[in-house]
Amino acid sequence: MVIGLPLPQGDFNDEQPLPFELAPSFDELTDEQLQLAERVLQSVSPGIVQEESVANLHCVDAQEDQGRHNFFNKLSLYLKHHGMTVACAAWTGIAITFMTEGRTVHGLFKLPVPVLENSTCNVPSRSEHDMYLRGIDLIIIDEASMIPTHALHAIDRCLRDIMQDD
């Protein structure tokens, strides 16, 4: 005799857009946050051709009491609502608890422990995780200044390999 909850039905790996009524509002954001959100949205929107020399990197330097996590969560939910794939990560497990669907940088990029100078991410070519990383429209990394140089270099190499960009 089996006692417990029934097994879930369906495929939970498919990201479904949020219903319109659940889409977050940017009403609570400051003017600076709205400007940054607009730049990020322009850089990840389909159909916008970026110049080769323009880096698609945006930096948010703010204390938490200035609403950093609130901004990240609103931006992430907004993009997911519009059918985009967003990955939120942080170096420490504590920091990810403040992010919607957050995960550690180690988990997102399959970094080894410890990360050494010659470390690489464990993302085999054409693997399921390779395809997941390739399909991400926006990566939000909280507390990026906490990430050791060797880990950043490993992540950079991994993303270049995945996107086949030298």
C-alpha positions, 0 to 999 in steps of 0.5 A, spaced: 500 500 500 502 506 497 501 512 502 502 519 499 501 525 494 499 523 487 505 523 482 505 530 478 503 529 471 506 533 465 512 536 463 515 541 468 521 543 464 517 547 459 517 554 461 510 557 460 509 564 459 506 567 466 498 569 465 498 577 463 495 578 470 501 575 474 506 580 469 510 584 474 509 592 474 515 596 473 511 602 477 515 601 483 522 602 480 526 608 481 528 612 474 535 609 474 532 602 475 527 604 469 532 606 465 536 600 466 530 596 465 529 599 458 536 598 456 536 591 458 530 590 454 532 593 448 539 589 448 535 582 449 529 583 444 528 579 438 529 583 432 534 588 434 541 588 431 547 589 436 553 592 433 559 588 433 563 592 438 557 593 443 558 589 449 551 586 452 553 587 459 550 591 464 552 592 471 548 594 477 552 597 483 547 598 488 545 596 496 540 591 497 536 596 501 536 600 494 531 594 491 537 590 487 533 584 488 526 587 487 529 590 480 532 583 478 526 579 480 521 584 476 525 584 470 526 576 470 518 575 471 517 581 465 521 577 460 519 570 462 512 573 461 514 575 454 516 568 453 524 569 454 528 564 458 532 568 464 537 565 468 538 568 475 544 566 479 549 568 485 556 565 487 553 564 494 547 560 496 544 565 501 544 570 495 540 566 491 534 565 496 532 573 494 532 571 487 526 568 483 528 561 481 535 563 483 541 558 483 548 558 484 553 560 479 556 553 480 550 549 478 548 554 472 555 553 469 557 546 472 563 549 475 568 544 479 569 545 486 574 548 488 575 552 481 583 552 479 586 556 474 585 551 469 578 549 471 573 548 466 565 548 466 563 541 465 558 542 460 559 537 454 557 540 447 550 538 444 548 536 451 541 538 454 545 543 459 549 546 453 542 547 449 539 550 455 545 555 456 545 556 449 537 558 449 538 563 455 536 570 453 538 573 459 543 571 465 543 575 471 548 574 476 548 577 483 554 579 487 558 578 481 564 581 484 564 575 489 566 570 483 573 569 483 577 570 477 579 563 475 571 562 475 570 568 471 575 565 466 572 558 466 565 561 465 567 566 459 570 560 456 564 556 457 560 561 454 564 562 448 565 555 446 557 554 447 556 560 442 562 558 438 565 565 439 572 567 439 
